[in-house]
């Protein structure tokens, strides 16, 4: 089962590598990883998407909590949450393809952010399934380049990840 783990950690050199090292040392795979400073400049928020049974995720959480740089760990998948990923995708758009690619971007609520005579670059935000569906809807041969941020997530409602 997919889990979205949110980690509040000290914004210090080496903190990210210790978290990633923990996953690597135990053979756990990280599907996506995002990290950035929070409203408190001494802390960063890391969001990791991984697969595993509830028992495996519990083990991961216990190991993460033992790391010195980790302040708090929450499995967002345990409750209602919002998750989004950003993708920039450059596609070939020549002749009749131009209108079809524009129509496809509109259907998926994407924005064309760069236009040349042969390409469109499209910005698309949504859940991973939406982004995958957009990629699958395009002609694979027309995809020139894809860049994805990984999942960012936050709990719904009043629940916050704070000290």
C-alpha positions in Angstrom: 0.0 0.0 0.0 1.2 3.5 -0.8 2.1 5.7 2.2 2.8 9.5 2.3 5.2 10.1 5.2 5.7 13.7 6.3 8.8 14.4 8.4 9.7 17.6 10.2 13.5 17.7 10.6 16.2 20.1 11.6 17.4 22.2 8.7 21.0 21.1 9.1 23.7 19.7 6.7 23.5 15.9 6.5 19.9 15.6 7.8 18.5 14.6 4.4 21.3 12.0 3.8 20.7 10.4 7.2 17.0 9.9 6.4 17.7 8.6 2.9 20.5 6.4 4.3 18.0 4.8 6.7 15.8 3.8 3.9 18.7 2.5 1.8 20.3 0.5 4.7 17.0 -1.3 5.3 16.1 -1.9 1.7 13.1 0.3 1.6 12.4 2.1 -1.7 11.6 5.8 -1.9 9.2 6.5 -4.8 9.2 10.3 -4.4 11.0 12.7 -2.1 10.5 16.4 -1.6 12.1 18.6 1.0 12.1 22.4 1.6 12.4 24.8 4.5 9.3 25.5 6.5 7.9 28.8 8.0 10.5 28.2 10.7 13.9 28.6 9.0 15.5 26.1 11.4 13.2 23.3 10.2 12.6 21.5 6.9 9.7 19.4 5.9 10.3 16.2 4.0 7.6 14.3 2.2 8.4 10.7 1.2 6.1 8.4 -0.7 6.9 4.7 -0.2 5.1 1.3 -0.5 4.7 -1.2 2.3 2.5 -3.0 4.7 1.3 -1.2 7.8 4.0 -3.2 9.8 6.8 -2.0 7.5 5.6 1.6 7.7 5.5 1.3 11.5 9.1 0.1 11.5 10.1 2.9 9.2 8.4 5.4 11.4 10.1 4.0 14.5 13.5 4.2 12.8 12.9 7.7 11.6 12.0 8.9 15.1 15.3 7.6 16.4 17.3 9.9 14.1 18.7 12.9 15.9 17.7 15.4 13.2 14.1 14.2 13.1 11.6 16.3 15.1 8.3 14.7 14.1 7.0 11.9 11.8 3.4 11.6 10.5 2.0 9.1 8.1 -0.5 11.3 6.2 -2.1 8.2 4.7 -3.6 7.4 8.1 -6.1 10.2 7.8 -7.7 12.6 5.3 -5.0 14.5 3.5 -4.2 16.5 0.3 -1.4 15.6 -1.9 -0.2 17.1 -5.1 2.7 16.8 -7.6 3.9 19.2 -10.2 5.0 18.1 -13.6 6.6 20.1 -16.4 6.4 18.2 -19.7 7.8 19.2 -23.1 6.0 17.7 -26.1 6.4 17.9 -29.8 3.6 20.0 -31.3 3.8 20.4 -35.0 0.9 20.8 -37.5 -2.2 19.0 -36.4 -0.6 17.9 -33.2 -0.6 21.4 -31.9 -4.4 21.6 -31.5 -4.6 18.1 -30.1 -1.9 18.7 -27.4 -3.6 22.0 -26.5 -7.0 20.3 -26.2 -5.4 17.5 -24.0 -3.8 20.1 -21.7 -7.1 21.9 -21.3 -8.9 18.6 -20.5 -6.4 17.9 -17.7 -6.4 21.6 -16.6 -2.8 22.0 -17.5 -1.2 25.3 -18.6 1.0 25.7 -21.6 3.8 27.8 -20.2 6.2 27.8 -23.2 5.6 27.7 -26.9 8.0 27.3 -29.8 7.2 26.5 -33.4 7.8 22.8 -32.7 7.1 22.3 -29.0 4.8 23.1 -26.1 5.9 22.9 -22.4 3.0 22.2 -20.2 2.6 22.6 -16.4 0.3 20.1 -14.7 -0.5 19.8 -11.0 -2.5 17.0 -9.4 -2.4 13.6 -7.8 0.0 11.1 -9.2 -2.8 9.2 -11.0 -3.9 12.4 -12.9 -0.3 13.0 -14.0 0.1 9.4 -15.1 -3.3 9.6 -17.0 -2.1 12.7 -18.8 1.1 11.0 -19.9 -0.8 7.9 -21.0 -3.2 10.1 -23.0 -0.4 11.6 -25.0 1.4 10.0 -27.9 4.5 8.6 -26.3 6.6 9.6 -29.3 5.6 13.2 -28.8 7.0 13.4 -25.3 10.5 15.0 -25.4 11.2 15.6 -21.7 9.4 15.2 -18.4 10.3 16.7 -15.0 8.3 15.8 -11.8 8.6 17.3 -8.3 7.4 14.3 -6.3 4.5 14.4 -3.9 3.9 17.2 -1.4 1.2 16.6 1.2 -0.6 18.1 4.1 -3.4 16.9 6.4 -6.9 18.2 5.9 -8.6 20.3 8.5 -7.0 21.6 11.7 -4.3 18.9 12.0 -0.8 20.4 11.5 2.7 19.1 11.6 4.3 21.3 14.3 6.6 20.8 17.3 
